[in-house]
Every structure is written in structure tokens, then in C-alpha cells.
Amino acid sequence: MEAPKKIVLAGGTGFIGRHLKSFYQQLGYQVIIISRESGDVHWDDSKGMIAALDKAALVVNLAGKSVDCRYSEKNKALIFSSRLETTKKIGDAILACSHPPVLWINSSSATIYRHAEDRKMTERDGEIGTGFSVEVARAWEKALFEFQLPGTRQVALRISIVLGRDGGALAPYVRLARFGLGGAQGSGHQMFSWIHIADMVAIVRFLEQNPLEGVFNVAAPDAVNNKTFMQLLRHEVHMPLGVPMPAPLVRFGAGIIGTSSELLLKSRWVYPENLLQNGFVFSYPELKGALKQLLHTTGKG
């Protein structure tokens, strides 16, 4: 009897990892989690990592300290090291495999592009920005593509804001809207690029099934500005009032709760050109439909 296909989820205990694990288990795959806490293989177990990756259909690296924190020097160092060290460990383990995985997908971030209110950023002509979060994403991708792996396709996913019921960025926005604080944040002109968790999972499956490599923007084609996003959200939670939050107040509030105001005020206008040109079909291409599904229907998402 043929052994089941194998997927390795590195740093796979979080929101996206849980959804990928459930999806691939339903397909009959063996799912192996690499984690520092509750996984099947510990990051410091190099032999265990090699054994896990050997003959795998794909490895997806989601590891990295959350950027939803105050950008202190200590946190900055942890954000960098948690991404670069895990990426290097995976690459070194793949090099040691007798039968390396067919595909290595590594997380990156849509925040790699500049603040853009004038036009959308594609993989082909998007302009790389400046600043701490941009440097993190650039270094992360460099760490992936520095490895020369003739037997393994390498893909970097520039992931935008992921929306789901049981994690991701949606819940804090919903709370603001329900308390009447769901007005525009800052100018409200900054673009909001997003992806439904179901499409996030489907993109991984699509890349597994098609011989593609390189960089892919993970965002729905329907980016909206912050003002429109908050209006749609208020409509779905039946809250007509939405007190706006000027930029100074956003910065002050971010400091109080220990996060970065960039997460709310930077304009991310990201377009999934590579996915669309290669035939990927979004289940949730428009924000209105995605919010309706996430907030008003039962089931997964």
C-alpha cells in the first residue's frame, strides 16, 4: 500500500497553519508540524527535520514572531531572527535530504511594497518600500532564494491581511465597529489589501498542483481603501455609527496597546497578478462577499 503524501508545516500552530493542517488532513495527507512548543518535530532537532522533509510533497514555512508588537530593539531583533534562522534551518535540512520536498513555500509579507495610494503593486512592477518591516521582508525572501535547490521549487508568498473567523485580523476590527469606533483610521485613503483564509489555503494547494516558482502576491483582487472597508464592516455588524480615528490618535492608541501604528496606517495596495495570470480563481474576490460569509454563515472560514 502506497504511503500517504506528506506536508510539513513549519511554525504551523498558528491561524494559517491550523487551516492548512485541517485541509490537508481531509485530503488524506500526513501532516507534520515543526514548532518550538507543541509540534511533532522541534526546531532544534536537525535529524528529525531532515526525516520529516524527506519525500515530502511540500513544506510551508509560517514561522516568525508576530509583527503585532511594539517595535522595540529587542522585538525587532526577534522578528528578524525568528524568520531568518528558521528559513536557514529548513534550507539546510532540504540540502541534507535524500529525496528533497517537491515544493518549499516560505512566508513573506505584502508590506514589502511602498506606501501606495496611487496605484496597485504587482510582482512585476511593484516598488519595494523602505523601513523596518520592508527590510524584514526583503531579508526573509533573500534567505529563501539564496538556497540553490535543483530538486525543490521555491515560492515566496507576499501575504496581505488574512481574514477569518477564528484568527487573523478581522476580530479586532469587528470589535471596533460594534463599539461604534469603526470610522476611518487616519485619512481613510490608505488601501486595504486582504485575503480570505479559504483562498489563502487554496493558493497553497494551487501552487502545489502547478509547476510554478518565484514570488506571488497573496491578496484578493478587490483591494479597497480603509474608509470603504470600515463602511462595509459597519454594515455587516449593523452599526450605523462609526467614530473616525485621526492618525495621531491611532499612533497614541497603538503605543498604549503595544503595537505598531503602521499596521493600520500604511497603504497596502497589492494585486495578485501572478496568480491570476496562471489561472487561479478566487472563491472570495470581493470584500463585501467575504465579510458576509465570515460574519453571517456557519462553517469554516
C-alpha positions as CSV (number, residue, x, y, z in Angstrom):
1,M,0.0,0.0,0.0
2,E,1.4,3.4,-1.0
3,A,2.2,5.7,1.8
4,P,0.1,8.9,2.1
5,K,1.6,12.1,0.8
6,K,3.3,14.3,3.3
7,I,3.1,18.0,4.1
8,V,5.4,19.7,6.6
9,L,4.1,22.9,8.3
10,A,6.9,24.8,9.9
11,G,5.6,27.1,12.6
12,G,2.3,25.6,11.8
13,T,0.5,26.0,15.1
14,G,-1.0,29.4,14.3
15,F,-4.1,30.6,12.5
16,I,-3.0,29.8,8.9
17,G,-1.3,26.6,10.0
18,R,-4.4,25.3,11.7
19,H,-6.4,25.8,8.5
20,L,-3.7,24.2,6.3
21,K,-3.5,21.2,8.7
22,S,-7.2,20.6,8.6
23,F,-7.4,21.0,4.8
24,Y,-4.6,18.6,4.1
25,Q,-5.7,16.0,6.7
26,Q,-9.1,15.9,4.9
27,L,-7.2,15.2,1.7
28,G,-5.5,12.2,3.4
29,Y,-2.1,13.7,3.8
30,Q,0.2,13.0,6.6
31,V,0.7,16.4,8.3
32,I,3.9,17.1,10.3
33,I,4.3,20.2,12.4
34,I,7.7,21.8,13.2
35,S,7.4,24.0,16.3
36,R,9.2,25.2,19.4
37,E,6.2,24.2,21.5
38,S,3.5,21.7,20.6
39,G,4.7,20.3,17.2
40,D,5.8,16.8,16.0
41,V,9.4,18.0,15.5
42,H,11.3,20.6,17.4
43,W,13.3,23.3,15.6
44,D,16.5,22.2,17.3
45,D,16.1,18.6,16.1
46,S,18.0,18.7,12.9
47,K,17.8,14.9,12.3
48,G,14.0,15.0,12.9
49,M,13.6,17.8,10.4
50,I,15.6,16.0,7.7
51,A,13.4,12.9,8.3
52,A,10.2,15.0,8.2
53,L,11.2,16.8,5.0
54,D,12.5,13.7,3.1
55,K,9.9,12.6,0.5
56,A,7.5,15.4,1.4
57,A,5.2,16.8,-1.2
58,L,5.7,20.3,0.2
59,V,6.9,22.3,3.2
60,V,5.3,25.5,4.2
61,N,7.2,27.8,6.5
62,L,5.0,30.1,8.5
63,A,7.4,30.6,11.4
64,G,8.1,34.1,12.7
65,K,7.4,36.3,15.7
66,S,4.3,38.4,15.2
67,V,4.8,41.9,13.9
68,D,1.8,43.0,16.0
69,C,4.0,44.3,18.8
70,R,5.9,47.5,19.8
71,Y,8.9,47.9,17.6
72,S,11.5,47.9,20.5
73,E,15.1,46.9,19.6
74,K,14.5,43.6,21.4
75,N,11.4,42.8,19.4
76,K,13.0,44.0,16.1
77,A,15.8,41.5,16.7
78,L,13.4,38.7,17.5
79,I,11.3,39.5,14.4
80,F,14.4,39.2,12.2
81,S,16.0,36.2,13.9
82,S,12.8,34.2,14.1
83,R,12.3,34.4,10.3
84,L,15.9,34.1,9.1
85,E,17.0,31.3,11.4
86,T,14.0,29.1,10.7
87,T,14.4,29.7,6.9
88,K,18.0,28.7,7.1
89,K,17.3,25.6,9.1
90,I,14.7,24.4,6.5
91,G,17.1,25.1,3.6
92,D,19.9,23.2,5.3
93,A,17.6,20.3,6.1
94,I,16.4,20.1,2.5
95,L,20.0,20.0,1.3
96,A,20.6,17.0,3.5
97,C,17.6,15.1,2.2
98,S,18.0,12.0,0.0
99,H,14.6,12.8,-1.6
100,P,14.0,16.6,-1.0
101,P,10.5,18.0,-0.9
102,V,9.0,18.9,-4.3
103,L,8.0,22.4,-3.2
104,W,9.1,24.8,-0.5
105,I,6.7,27.7,0.2
106,N,8.0,30.4,2.5
107,S,6.0,33.2,4.0
108,S,6.8,36.8,3.2
109,S,4.8,40.0,3.6
110,A,2.8,42.3,1.3
111,T,4.2,45.1,3.3
112,I,7.4,44.8,1.3
113,Y,5.9,47.3,-1.1
114,R,5.9,51.1,-0.6
115,H,3.0,53.0,0.9
116,A,0.8,53.2,-2.2
117,E,-2.4,55.2,-2.7
118,D,-1.7,56.0,-6.4
119,R,-1.6,52.5,-8.0
120,K,-1.6,48.8,-7.3
121,M,1.6,46.9,-6.8
122,T,2.2,43.7,-8.8
123,E,5.1,41.3,-8.6
124,R,6.3,42.6,-12.0
125,D,6.3,46.3,-11.4
126,G,5.7,46.8,-7.7
127,E,8.0,49.3,-5.9
128,I,9.8,48.0,-2.8
129,G,9.5,50.4,0.1
130,T,11.7,51.4,3.0
131,G,11.6,51.0,6.7
132,F,11.8,48.2,9.2
133,S,9.0,45.9,8.0
134,V,10.2,46.2,4.4
135,E,13.8,45.2,5.4
136,V,12.4,42.2,7.3
137,A,10.5,41.0,4.2
138,R,13.5,41.6,1.9
139,A,15.8,39.7,4.2
140,W,13.3,36.9,4.5
141,E,13.0,36.4,0.8
142,K,16.8,36.7,0.3
143,A,17.2,33.9,2.9
144,L,14.9,31.7,0.9
145,F,16.2,32.3,-2.6
146,E,19.9,32.1,-1.6
147,F,19.5,28.3,-1.4
148,Q,20.2,26.6,-4.7
149,L,17.8,23.6,-4.7
150,P,17.5,21.9,-8.1
151,G,15.1,19.3,-6.8
152,T,12.8,21.7,-5.0
153,R,10.6,24.6,-6.3
154,Q,10.9,27.7,-4.1
155,V,8.0,30.1,-3.6
156,A,7.7,33.3,-1.5
157,L,4.2,34.3,-0.6
158,R,3.8,38.1,0.0
159,I,0.8,37.7,2.2
160,S,-1.6,40.5,2.8
161,I,-4.0,40.8,5.8
162,V,-5.7,37.4,6.3
163,L,-9.4,37.4,7.3
164,G,-11.0,34.5,9.1
165,R,-13.4,33.7,11.9
166,D,-11.0,32.0,14.3
167,G,-7.9,34.2,14.0
168,G,-6.2,36.8,11.8
169,A,-7.0,40.5,11.7
170,L,-10.8,40.5,11.5
171,A,-11.8,40.2,15.1
172,P,-10.2,43.4,16.4
173,Y,-11.8,45.4,13.5
174,V,-15.2,43.9,14.3
175,R,-14.9,44.8,17.9
176,L,-14.1,48.4,17.0
177,A,-17.1,48.5,14.6
178,R,-19.5,47.1,17.2
179,F,-18.5,49.6,19.8
180,G,-19.2,52.5,17.4
181,L,-15.4,53.1,16.7
182,G,-15.5,51.8,13.2
183,G,-14.8,55.0,11.4
184,A,-11.9,55.7,9.1
185,Q,-8.5,55.3,10.6
186,G,-6.1,58.2,9.7
187,S,-7.0,59.7,6.4
188,G,-9.1,56.6,5.4
189,H,-7.4,56.8,2.0
190,Q,-4.8,54.1,2.7
191,M,-5.5,50.9,0.8
192,F,-6.5,47.7,2.5
193,S,-5.3,44.5,0.8
194,W,-6.7,41.3,2.2
195,I,-7.3,37.6,1.6
196,H,-10.0,35.2,2.8
197,I,-8.4,32.3,4.8
198,A,-10.1,29.8,2.4
199,D,-8.4,31.4,-0.6
200,M,-5.1,31.5,1.4
201,V,-5.3,27.7,1.8
202,A,-6.5,27.3,-1.8
203,I,-3.4,29.2,-3.1
204,V,-1.1,26.8,-1.3
205,R,-2.9,23.9,-2.9
206,F,-2.8,25.6,-6.3
207,L,1.0,26.1,-6.1
208,E,1.4,22.5,-5.1
209,Q,-0.5,21.3,-8.2
210,N,1.1,23.6,-10.7
211,P,4.8,23.8,-11.6
212,L,5.3,27.5,-10.5
213,E,8.0,29.2,-8.5
214,G,9.1,32.7,-7.5
215,V,7.2,35.4,-5.8
216,F,3.4,35.6,-5.5
217,N,1.2,38.3,-4.1
218,V,-1.4,36.7,-1.8
219,A,-4.2,39.2,-1.9
220,A,-7.7,39.3,-3.3
221,P,-8.0,41.4,-6.5
222,D,-10.6,43.7,-4.8
223,A,-8.5,46.0,-2.6
224,V,-10.5,48.9,-1.0
225,N,-9.5,51.9,1.0
226,N,-9.7,52.0,4.7
227,K,-12.8,54.1,4.7
228,T,-14.7,51.7,2.5
229,F,-13.5,48.7,4.5
230,M,-14.9,50.2,7.7
231,Q,-18.1,51.2,6.0
232,L,-18.6,47.6,4.7
233,L,-17.8,46.2,8.1
234,R,-20.2,48.5,9.9
235,H,-22.9,47.5,7.5
236,E,-22.3,43.8,8.3
237,V,-22.4,44.3,12.0
238,H,-25.5,46.6,11.8
239,M,-23.7,49.6,13.4
240,P,-24.5,52.9,11.5
241,L,-22.2,55.0,13.8
242,G,-18.5,54.9,13.2
243,V,-16.3,57.4,15.0
244,P,-13.2,58.2,13.0
245,M,-9.7,57.9,14.5
246,P,-7.3,60.6,13.3
247,A,-3.7,59.5,12.7
248,P,-2.3,61.0,16.0
249,L,-5.0,59.1,18.0
250,V,-4.1,55.8,16.1
251,R,-0.5,56.3,17.0
252,F,-1.3,57.0,20.6
253,G,-3.6,54.0,20.9
254,A,-1.0,51.7,19.2
255,G,1.5,52.8,21.8
256,I,-0.9,52.1,24.6
257,I,-1.7,48.5,23.5
258,G,1.9,47.8,22.4
259,T,1.7,47.5,18.7
260,S,2.8,49.5,15.6
261,S,0.5,52.1,14.0
262,E,2.0,51.1,10.6
263,L,-0.4,48.1,10.7
264,L,-3.3,50.5,10.4
265,L,-1.9,53.5,8.6
266,K,0.3,52.0,5.8
267,S,-1.4,51.8,2.4
268,R,-1.0,48.3,1.1
269,W,-2.3,48.1,-2.5
270,V,-1.3,44.7,-3.6
271,Y,-2.6,42.9,-6.8
272,P,-2.3,39.1,-7.4
273,E,-1.1,39.4,-11.0
274,N,1.0,36.2,-11.0
275,L,-1.9,34.1,-9.5
276,L,-4.5,35.4,-11.9
277,Q,-2.2,35.1,-15.0
278,N,-1.6,31.4,-14.1
279,G,-5.3,30.6,-13.7
280,F,-6.0,30.8,-10.0
281,V,-9.7,31.5,-9.3
282,F,-10.6,33.3,-6.1
283,S,-13.6,32.0,-4.1
284,Y,-13.8,35.4,-2.4
285,P,-12.6,38.0,-4.9
286,E,-14.7,40.9,-3.4
287,L,-14.6,42.2,0.2
288,K,-18.4,42.5,0.6
289,G,-18.9,38.8,-0.1
290,A,-16.0,37.8,2.1
291,L,-17.3,39.7,5.1
292,K,-20.8,38.4,4.6
293,Q,-19.5,34.8,4.5
294,L,-17.3,35.3,7.6
295,L,-19.8,37.1,9.7
296,H,-23.1,35.6,8.8
297,T,-22.7,32.0,7.8
298,T,-21.7,28.9,9.8
299,G,-18.9,26.5,8.8
300,K,-15.3,27.0,8.1
301,G,-13.6,30.3,7.2
